[in-house]
Amino acid sequence: MFIKDLYLILIMKHINFLAALPRSGTTLLGGLVNHSHLGVSPHSLLIEMIYNVYKLKDDEKYKNFPNEDSFLNVCKNITYNYYEKSKYKYILDKGPWGTPYNLEMLKKLQENRKFVILYRNPLECLASFCKFFKNDMEEQAHFYMSEQGAIGKNLLSIRNIIDQQENFIIIYYEHFIKYPQLYVKKICEFLEIPNVTIQLNEFQFDNIQYNDSVLGAPLHKLRLDKIEKNKYDIETILPKGIIQKYKNVKII
């Protein structure tokens, strides 16, 4: 990549971060705004890409000759190379960027970072998963809520963003569903970007759609005729022991 090309990417792409619980409206948000200059990513591979490079700092060759500036330059360029061909000028990269290790890594890579947090009652998120995956429900529920699971890891991420007093805005699922245009406007104002007029479509990012067949459930299918909350009877779907164990899990 030529230096001129990298400079153009840096001034043209504005990348911030979406910290969200799964099943909290991220697919809907993308379905509403991804026709515009603002792109909400699927769960991106950026964290894993940068993490795998970043772990090379543990290698004895780095410790023997710790060229920090060159090393961080490579990590920073991974982000911009990843989105170089994206049509979006403003991007919300979705992932657990706020976990302690990830956030410390990110602090070295991007100074003026912002986080949009989408939050929903964790038990509702869990019920939404478990209604699709009914085998070994208790075991799966405990995994989802663990710090290695989809819900637990993102809860840890969100808590740490708040505890570390990062620059963030919290959007609650119940409010977003009722007033999507209002909260899209709030997000745009927070990011200091032009507002987006919402337009509901199936989720796609740079003309690529989810292939949910690999997950065995239509987890990213949107209802296009109207926007309303998917209601889950938690007490019917989830075992009582699971409800009792996790009913007081909160971010604040």
C-alpha positions in Angstrom: 0.0 0.0 0.0 1.3 3.4 -0.9 1.7 6.1 1.8 -0.7 8.3 -0.1 -3.4 5.5 -0.2 -3.0 5.0 3.5 -3.4 8.7 4.2 -6.6 8.7 2.2 -8.0 5.8 4.2 -7.2 7.5 7.4 -8.9 10.7 6.6 -11.9 9.1 4.8 -12.8 6.2 7.2 -14.0 7.0 10.7 -14.1 3.8 12.7 -15.8 3.5 16.1 -17.1 0.5 18.0 -20.4 -1.2 18.7 -20.5 -3.0 22.1 -23.7 -5.0 22.4 -25.3 -8.0 23.8 -26.3 -10.6 21.2 -30.0 -10.4 20.4 -30.1 -6.7 21.5 -31.0 -5.1 18.2 -27.6 -4.9 16.3 -29.0 -6.6 13.2 -32.0 -4.3 13.2 -29.7 -1.2 13.6 -27.7 -2.4 10.6 -30.8 -3.1 8.7 -32.0 0.4 9.3 -28.8 2.4 8.5 -26.6 0.3 6.3 -28.1 1.8 3.1 -26.3 5.1 4.1 -22.9 6.5 4.9 -23.0 4.7 8.3 -22.2 1.0 8.3 -22.9 -1.3 11.2 -20.6 -4.3 10.8 -21.5 -7.9 11.5 -19.5 -9.5 14.3 -16.2 -8.6 12.6 -12.9 -10.5 12.6 -10.9 -7.4 13.5 -10.4 -8.2 17.1 -9.2 -11.7 16.4 -6.9 -10.5 13.6 -5.3 -7.8 15.8 -5.2 -10.0 18.8 -3.3 -12.8 17.0 -0.7 -10.3 15.8 -0.6 -8.5 19.2 0.2 -11.8 21.0 3.5 -11.8 19.1 4.7 -9.4 21.7 5.1 -12.4 23.9 7.6 -13.9 21.5 11.2 -13.8 22.7 12.2 -12.1 19.4 10.0 -9.1 20.2 11.2 -9.1 23.8 14.8 -9.2 22.6 14.2 -6.2 20.3 10.9 -4.4 21.3 10.3 -2.2 18.3 7.0 -0.8 19.7 6.4 1.9 17.0 6.7 -0.5 14.1 4.7 -3.2 15.8 1.8 -0.8 16.6 1.9 0.5 13.1 1.2 -2.9 11.7 -1.7 -3.4 14.1 -3.2 -0.1 13.2 -3.0 -0.8 9.5 -4.9 -4.1 10.0 -8.0 -2.0 10.9 -7.7 0.4 7.9 -6.8 -2.4 5.5 -9.8 -4.4 6.6 -12.2 -1.6 5.7 -10.2 -0.1 2.8 -12.7 -1.2 0.2 -15.8 -0.6 2.3 -18.4 1.8 0.8 -19.0 3.3 4.3 -17.3 6.5 5.4 -18.4 5.9 9.0 -18.2 2.4 10.5 -19.3 0.9 13.8 -17.2 -2.2 14.2 -19.1 -4.8 16.3 -17.3 -6.9 18.9 -16.3 -7.3 22.5 -13.7 -4.5 22.3 -14.2 -3.5 25.9 -12.9 -6.7 27.6 -9.9 -5.8 29.7 -7.3 -7.2 27.3 -9.0 -5.9 24.2 -9.6 -2.4 25.6 -5.9 -2.1 26.7 -4.9 -3.2 23.2 -7.3 -0.7 21.6 -6.1 2.2 23.7 -2.7 1.8 22.0 -4.3 1.7 18.5 -6.9 4.5 18.6 -7.0 7.6 20.7 -10.3 9.1 20.0 -12.5 6.0 20.2 -16.2 6.0 20.8 -18.5 3.1 21.9 -22.2 2.7 21.1 -23.6 0.2 23.6 -26.8 -1.7 22.8 -28.3 -3.2 25.9 -31.1 -5.6 26.6 -32.1 -7.7 29.7 -29.6 -10.5 29.6 -32.2 -13.1 30.4 -34.2 -12.0 27.3 -31.1 -12.4 25.2 -30.5 -15.8 26.7 -34.1 -16.9 26.1 -33.8 -15.8 22.5 -30.8 -18.1 22.0 -32.3 -21.0 23.9 -35.6 -21.1 22.0 -33.5 -22.1 19.0 -31.1 -24.5 20.8 -33.1 -26.7 23.0 -30.7 -29.6 23.5 -28.7 -29.5 26.7 -30.3 -26.1 27.5 -28.8 -25.7 31.0 -25.3 -26.5 29.9 -25.6 -24.1 26.9 -27.1 -21.4 29.0 -24.2 -21.5 31.5 -21.8 -21.3 28.6 -23.6 -18.3 27.0 -23.4 -16.5 30.4 -19.8 -17.3 31.1 -17.0 -14.9 30.3 -16.2 -17.1 27.2 -19.8 -17.2 26.0 -21.5 -14.7 23.7 -23.5 -13.0 26.4 -21.0 -13.1 29.3 -18.1 -11.9 27.2 -20.1 -8.9 25.9 -21.4 -8.1 29.4 -17.8 -8.0 30.6 -17.0 -5.8 27.7 -19.8 -3.3 28.4 -19.1 -3.2 32.1 -15.4 -2.5 31.5 -16.1 0.3 29.0 -18.3 1.9 31.7 -15.8 1.3 34.5 -12.9 2.7 32.5 -15.0 5.8 31.8 -14.6 5.4 28.0 -16.6 7.7 25.7 -19.9 5.8 25.3 -23.6 6.1 24.8 -26.1 3.4 26.0 -29.1 2.6 23.8 -31.7 0.4 25.5 -33.4 -2.2 23.3 -36.9 -1.4 24.5 -36.4 2.3 23.7 -34.8 1.7 20.4 -37.6 -0.6 19.2 -40.2 2.1 20.0 -38.4 5.1 18.6 -35.8 3.8 16.1 -35.4 7.1 14.2 -34.9 9.1 17.4 -32.1 6.8 18.6 -30.4 6.6 15.2 -30.3 10.4 15.4 -28.8 10.2 18.9 -26.2 7.8 17.7 -25.3 10.1 14.8 -25.1 13.1 17.1 -22.8 11.1 19.5 -20.5 10.1 16.6 -20.7 13.7 15.3 -21.7 12.5 11.8 -24.5 13.5 9.4 -27.9 12.1 10.4 -29.4 9.0 8.8 -33.0 8.6 7.6 -33.8 5.0 8.5 -34.8 2.5 5.9 -35.5 -1.1 6.9 -33.9 -3.7 4.8 -32.4 -7.2 5.4 -29.1 -6.8 7.0 -26.2 -6.6 4.7 -22.8 -5.0 4.9 -21.0 -4.0 1.7 -23.6 -6.2 -0.2 -22.7 -9.3 1.9 -25.4 -11.0 3.9 -25.2 -13.5 6.8 -25.2 -17.2 6.0 -27.1 -18.4 9.0 -27.1 -22.0 7.7 -23.8 -22.5 9.5 -25.5 -21.6 12.8 -28.5 -23.8 12.3 -31.0 -21.0 13.1 -32.2 -17.8 11.5 -30.6 -15.5 14.0 -30.2 -12.6 11.7 -33.6 -12.6 9.9 -35.4 -9.3 10.1 -39.2 -8.7 9.9 -39.5 -6.1 7.3 -43.2 -5.1 7.6 -42.9 -3.5 11.0 -40.6 -2.9 13.9 -41.6 -4.4 17.2 -40.1 -6.2 20.2 -39.7 -9.9 20.0 -41.3 -11.0 23.3 -40.0 -14.1 25.0 -41.7 -15.8 28.0 -38.5 -16.2 30.0 -40.2 -18.5 32.6 -41.5 -20.8 29.9 -38.3 -21.0 27.9 -35.6 -21.0 30.6 -35.2 -23.5 33.4 -35.9 -22.1 36.9 -32.4 -22.7 38.1 -31.0 -20.6 35.2 -33.4 -17.8 35.9 -32.5 -17.8 39.6 -28.8 -17.8 38.9 -28.7 -15.0 36.4 -31.8 -12.8 37.2 -29.7 -10.1 38.9 -27.0 -9.9 36.2 -26.7 -6.2 35.2 -24.2 -3.9 33.6 -24.4 -1.2 36.2 
